[in-house]
Amino acid sequence: MTTTAIDRGLSAELADDLAATAFALARRFAAGATMWSIAPSWEPHALHIAVEFVHPVIVGKRALPAVALTGPDLVDLVRISVRPGDIVIAVGSADNPDIRSVMRRSPAWGATTIWIGSGERPGAGTADHVLWLDDPDPRVPATGGFVLFYHVLWELTHVCFEHSGLLKPDSSQCDTTEAVCVTCSDEGRLGEVVDAPADGLDPGMAAVRTARGIENVVTTLVDPVAPGELLLVHAGTAISRVEEEGP
C-alpha cells in the first residue's frame, strides 16, 4: 500500500506551525475577525472549513464567524468581503494563480493569511502561516491530510479561548488607528489602487486601499496607475510599484 506524508505522522516543525497558527486565529477571532475560506481547485475544502468553525459540535464551544467563498472571480470576491483584521485561509497548490493573487494583496486588505497545501512550497513570506505537506503525490488533497489540518486548527483555537489571558492585545504591535506609528513610520506599506485618479482629487492622486482603510495617496512618482495595481506607500506617497509575479 502506498503511503502519503500524512500517514507518516506530523513532524515537530509542522506541529509547531499548527499551534502558532491556531494561536493567531484565536487572537483574531477574539478581536472580532471573520474567517474567509477559499479553495479554487477543491471547493469542498473551503465549504468544510467554514462549517467546521461556524458550527461547533462540542457543547459550550463558541461558534466562530466563517464563510466560504466559491465560484468565478474569486480574487474580487475576497477583495469586497474581507475587512482589516479578518482572516483568509486558502487550500491549494503553490502555483494556483487565484490564491497567489489573494495572498499578495491581503496585506493591503489588512488580513491575516493561512495557506494549506502540498507538493512544492510557496515562496517564503507568501502567507503569514503556511501549513504544508511536502509530498508530490497528487492524491494528497483527497487523503484527509488537509482535513486533519483544519480540524486541529479548530480544536486548538478553542483551547486558546480557554486561556483568555493569551488573547489580550499585544502592546508591541502597531496600533493602526493612530495617525503615525512610531514603530513602523519609516517603513513602506502595501496598498492596492482602488480608483485612479481618485474621484474629486487632483491628477497625481489616487484612492489606495491599505490595512488602515482607503487613503488618498500621491502617485506622481509612479504614474500612471490603474485600479488593482499594488503600490508601496510611505508617508502618503506611492514610492514604488509592486510588480506582478512571474509564472
N, C-alpha and C positions, 0 to 999 in steps of 0.2 A: 504494500500500500504506500502510495506517495504521500509524504507529509509536507505541510507548509510551515512557515515561520511561527505561526500562532500555535501549532501543535507542539512545538518545541519549548513553549513557555515564554514568559516575558523576561527580558533582560533587566538587570538592575537599573540601567540607564533609562529604559522605557518606563519602568515602574516609577522612577523619579519624575519623568516627564508627565505622566498621568497625574501624579499627586500635585505637581506645580500647576498644571492646567486646571484641575478641579478647584484649587485654592483661588486662582484668578477668576474662575467662573463664579464661585461663591461671593467674592467681593463685588463683582459686577452686578450680580443679581441683588445683593443686599443694598446696592446703591440705586436700584430701580431699573436695571437693564432689561431689555428684551433680547432673546436669542433668535437669530435668523439662520436657518439651516438650508444649505444648497448641496446638490449632488447631481450635476448636469448629466452625467452618463448613467447614474444609478439612482434615480429619483426615489425609489423606496427607502433608501437610507436617509434622505432628507426628511421624509414623512415620519419614519421611525424615530428619529432624533426628537422631532417636535412632540410626538406622542409621549415619548419617554419622559421628557422634562415637564410637560404640562399636565400629565395625568399620573400622579404618584399612586403606586399600588400598596404602599405601606401606610397604615392608619397613623395620622398625626403629622405626616410629612407634608410640606407645603407644595402647592402647585406653582411651577415656575413658568413665566411667560415665554413661550417658544412657538415660532411659526415657521413652517416650511415654505420656501419659495420655489416654484417649479414652472416649467414652460419656457417659451422663447423669450428673447430679450432679457436674459437673466441679470446681466450687469445693471441694466436700467431698473429692474425690479428691486435689486438690493439698494441701488442709489436712492430711490424715492422712499424706501422703507426704513432704512437704518437712521438712527439718531445718535448724536455724541454720547458715548458711554455704553452703547449697545454691543452685542457680541455677534460675530459672523462665524459660523462653523461650516466648513466645506469638506465634502468627501469626494475624492477624485485623484487622478494621476497628476504627476508634476507637470505634464505637458498640456493639461486642459486649458484652453485659452480663456474661457469664461472665469474659471477660478483664479487664474493668474492675474487677470484684469481686476477682479474684485479685491484680491489681496494687495495689489499695488495701490489701489485707490482708498482702501479702508483707513489708512492713517489720516487722509484728508477728511474722511467722514467721521473721524473720532471713534472708530470701532476697534474692539479687541478681536483678533483673528485666531482661529484654530483650523489647522489643516490636517485631515486624516487621509492616509493613502498608503500605497505600496509600490514596490519597484524602485525606479530611480528617484532619488530625493529632490525636492525643490531646493533652490539655492539658499544659502544661509541668509537669515533675516527676511525671508519672503513672507513669513507669518510670525505672529507673536508666539504661537505654540504649534509645534509640528509633532504629530503622533504617527509614526511611520513603521511599516513592516518592510524590512529590506529583503523582499522576496519577489523575484521577477515573474513568478507563476501568475498567469492571467486569471486563474480561478480564485485568487485571494479575496476579491470583493464579495464572493459568494460563500466563503468558508466559515464565516462567523467572527473573524478577527476584528473587523470594523465594528460589528455589533457589540463585541466584548468591550471595545474601547469606550463607546458612548454609554454603555451600561455602567461601567466602572466610574466614568466621569459623573454620572447622575448620582451614584451611591456616595462617592467621595465628596461631592458638593454638599450633600445633606449632612455628612459627617462634619464638614466645616461649619455648617449652621448650628451645630450643637456646641460650638465653641465661639460664642458671639464676640469675645474679645479679639479674635483673629480678624474680624471683619470691619474693625474700625478704620476710618480713612487713614492712609499713610501720609503723615505730615511732610515726608521727604519728597512727595510727588508734587509736581507743579499744579497750582490752582488756576485753571483756565478761565475762571470768572474774573480774575484780576486783569487790568489793562496791560500790565507788564509783569512777566515772571522773571524774578531776579536770577533764577536758576538757569533758564534757557533763553534769556533775552538776546544772546549773541548767536543763537542757532537758527537756521532756516527751518521753516515748517512746510510740509507738503500741502498744496492746495489744488483744487480742481476747478477749472474755469466753468462758471455757470452761465454767464452771459457776457459777451464782449462785442463792442464796448457796452458797458452796463447801461441800462435804460436810465436816461436822465443825467448820466455822467459825461464828462468831457472825454474826447478821444484820448487814448493812452491810459484809460482806466477800465477796469473790468470787475465784475462781481465774481468773487472766488470763494469757494467753499473750503473751509479748513475745520479742524477739530473744534474750533471756537464758534463756528457758525459761518454765516455769509459775511464776507468782508469786502469792502471796496479797496481794490489794490491798484497801485500804479504799475503799468505794464510797458512803459516806454522802452525799457532795456531789452525786452523780449518780443515786442510787437512784430507781426500781428499774431494774436492768439485767437483760438476758437473754442467754443463750448466742448467740454470733455477733456481738454488738454490738462496735463499736470505741470504745475509750476512750483518752484522753491520760493517761498515768501519770507522776507525778512523786513521788519520794521515798516510794514505796509507797502512794500515794494517787491515785485517779482524780480528776483535777481538771476534766475536761470530757468530754462525749460528742462523738464524731466523727460528724456526721450523714451519712446516705447521700446520694450524689449524686442530682441530679435526672435526668430522662430526657435 
